[in-house]
Amino acid sequence: MSAQLPEIENDRHQHTAKYLILLKDETVQRALLFGGDYRYLTELIDEDGLVLENLIRYGTACSPPGDLAFDAVIPWQASRQPMDMRCFALG
C-alpha cells in the first residue's frame, strides 16, 4: 500500500520579486527583494554588479510602499540609524 503525497500548489508569482530596495549606510550597501504582497524574499548578492545594474535600469524608481516587511531584515537598532533608501518597482 503506497501513501499518496499531498498536492503542492506551486504559485510562482508568489515568489516573484516586485520591489528592489537599496539600503546604504556609512559602511555597507544592501539590495533587498520583496514580493508583491510586501514580504521579504531575499537579499541580492551580486559579485560583479551586473544583475543589480540591470534591475535598476529596467525597474521604475518609486517611493517604498509603507507595508514592506523590514522587521526580519533590519535589526531594530540598525533601523534607528540614518540610511539612504532607494526603491525600484520591478516589472
GIPEMO-V985396 format. One line per field, one symbol per residue. phi: phi as a letter, one per 30 degrees, with the letter a starting at -180 (. if undefined). psi: psi as a letter, one per 20 degrees, with the letter a starting at -180 (. if undefined). burial: I if it has 16 or more other C-alpha atoms within 10 Angstrom, else O. A space follows every 50 residues. Layout:
phi: ???
psi: ???
burial: ???
//
This chain:
phi: .cdddddcdccdddccdcbccccbbdcbcbcccbddciddcacdcbecid ddeddddcdceaddedcdddedcceeddddddbdbbbbdce
psi: pqppqqpponohhhkpphppppppahhqpqoqpqrhjjqpgrppoogiig ggghgggirpprqpqijpnigigoqgghiiqpqppqqppp.
burial: OOOOOOOOOOOOOOIIIIIIIIOOOOOOOOIIIIIIOIIIIOOOOOOOOO OIOOIIOOIOOOOOOOOIOOOOOOOOOOOOOOOOOOIIIIO
//
